[in-house]
Amino acid sequence: MFSFNTFSQKEFKKDSLWSTRGKVSILLNQTGFSDWVGGGTNNFSGTIKFDYEWEYEDRGWNWLTNVESAYGLAKYKNAPFARKIDDRILIQSIIGKEFTKNLSFSAFFNFTSQIGNGYKYSKDSENNEIRDLTTKIFSPAYFQLGSGFLWKKDERLWLNYSPIASRLILVSKKFTNDLSAGDTYFGVLPDKSSRYELGANITFHSEGNILENVKYKQDLKLFSNYLEATSNIDLDYLVQIDVDVNPILSTQLIVQLIYDDNAISRLQVREVFGVGVQLKLD
């Protein structure tokens, strides 16, 4: 197995009203087998990630915006299709006006979607792999907008609560035109392309050091729809742990949990573990 992980990182000192930080990483993996009794399939995979954050602070105003994206594919020997191993777009912006220490009136915007097509894989009558399109770029796409209160210790620890938040789910009619009566596609009814929800939103962010060379970052998002099934709270929780073994070797663990009964009435779990070589540019 060969794993190669590169980072390009830039962080500016807070010598002005604006501060920024970001990271670009590329992870490549290749696994090969030859007369391997235990079995295995030759494969190659690659993932590119982009994270960037802007923050503005002045006279009690605080405006934090971050953009995250990731896309990865894996290709297995003799498999007709490459498969996605990561796909995410996130744009999030929160603005607050402080009225007491660490507490502000706030407004937030959130956009979540994906980059590439998603498929459901199966076998035909001749045992050939086939696939059916299930998702595509901006289908689904989630937009959230709300106002409320922001508690913020610093850029590494904050919580935003919006008792009034709107959420709009957009999908392509390609996926709803042929739905049967009573069926939905990410909560969107047959022959429709959108679904509107009004509810409450909680967004929590925390990051720091567990040990000197072990860093963590976690994001939690909760949403309750006032208009339907209030007790069904949508959950999106992601935790990332980075271990710098030395200046060159690093280990990364990502665990993401999603519950959204509009998509599927079960807890979705994603886990990524990688060991690779890193290059940081400060």
Long-range contacts (C-beta under 8 A, 24 or more apart in sequence): 1-29, 1-30, 1-31, 2-28, 2-29, 2-30, 3-27, 3-28, 3-29, 3-274, 3-275, 3-276, 3-277, 4-28, 4-276, 4-277, 5-250, 5-252, 5-274, 5-276, 5-277, 5-278, 6-277, 6-278, 6-279, 7-278, 7-279, 7-280, 7-281, 8-279, 8-281, 9-280, 9-281, 9-282, 10-281, 10-282, 11-282, 14-57, 17-56, 17-57, 17-58, 18-54, 18-55, 18-56, 19-54, 19-55, 19-57, 19-155, 20-52, 20-53, 20-54, 20-55, 21-52, 21-53, 22-50, 22-51, 22-52, 22-53, 23-49, 23-50, 23-51, 23-52, 24-48, 24-49, 24-50, 24-51, 25-49, 25-278, 27-72, 27-274, 27-276, 29-274, 41-76, 41-77, 41-78, 42-76, 42-77, 43-74, 43-75, 43-76, 43-77, 44-74, 44-75, 45-72, 45-73, 45-74, 45-75, 45-85, 46-72, 46-73, 47-71, 47-72, 47-73, 47-85, 47-86, 48-72, 49-86, 53-155, 55-155, 60-97, 60-98, 60-99, 60-104, 61-95, 61-96, 61-97, 61-98, 62-95, 62-96, 62-98, 62-104, 62-150, 62-152, 63-93, 63-94, 63-95, 63-96, 64-93, 64-94, 64-95, 64-155, 64-158, 65-91, 65-92, 65-93, 65-94, 66-90, 66-91, 66-92, 66-93, 67-91, 69-115, 71-115, 71-116, 79-129, 80-128, 80-129, 81-119, 81-121, 81-129, 81-131, 83-119, 83-121, 84-116, 84-118, 85-272, 86-272, 87-114, 87-115, 87-116, 87-118, 88-112, 88-114, 88-115, 89-113, 89-114, 89-115, 92-203, 94-150, 94-160, 94-203, 96-150, 96-152, 102-151, 102-152, 102-153, 103-149, 103-150, 103-151, 104-149, 104-150, 104-151, 104-152, 105-147, 105-148, 105-149, 105-150, 106-147, 106-148, 106-149, 106-150, 106-160, 106-162, 107-145, 107-146, 107-147, 107-148, 108-144, 108-145, 108-146, 108-147, 108-148, 108-160, 108-162, 108-165, 108-201, 108-203, 109-143, 109-144, 109-145, 110-142, 110-143, 110-144, 110-145, 110-203, 110-221, 111-141, 111-142, 111-143, 111-144, 112-141, 112-142, 113-137, 113-138, 113-140, 113-141, 113-142, 133-174, 134-175, 135-175, 136-172, 136-174, 138-170, 138-172, 139-170, 139-171, 139-172, 139-174, 139-175, 140-169, 140-170, 140-171, 140-186, 140-188, 141-169, 141-170, 141-171, 142-167, 142-168, 142-169, 143-167, 143-168, 143-170, 144-168, 144-201, 144-223, 146-201, 148-201, 156-205, 156-206, 156-207, 156-208, 157-205, 157-206, 157-207, 157-208, 158-204, 158-205, 159-202, 159-203, 159-204, 159-205, 160-201, 160-202, 160-203, 160-204, 161-200, 161-201, 161-202, 162-200, 162-201, 162-202, 163-200, 164-198, 164-200, 165-198, 165-199, 165-200, 165-201, 165-223, 166-196, 166-197, 166-198, 167-196, 167-197, 167-198, 167-199, 167-201, 167-223, 167-225, 168-194, 168-195, 168-196, 168-197, 169-194, 169-195, 169-196, 169-197, 169-262, 170-194, 184-262, 186-260, 186-262, 186-263, 187-262, 187-263, 195-262, 197-223, 197-225, 197-227, 197-228, 198-225, 198-226, 198-227, 199-223, 199-224, 199-225, 199-226, 199-227, 199-230, 200-224, 200-226, 210-241, 213-243, 213-244, 213-245, 214-241, 214-242, 214-243, 214-244, 215-241, 215-242, 215-243, 215-244, 216-240, 216-241, 216-242, 229-261, 232-261, 233-259, 234-259, 234-260, 234-261, 234-262, 235-259, 235-260, 236-260, 244-278, 247-280, 248-277, 248-278, 248-279, 249-275, 249-276, 249-277, 249-278, 250-275, 250-276, 250-277, 250-278, 251-275, 252-276
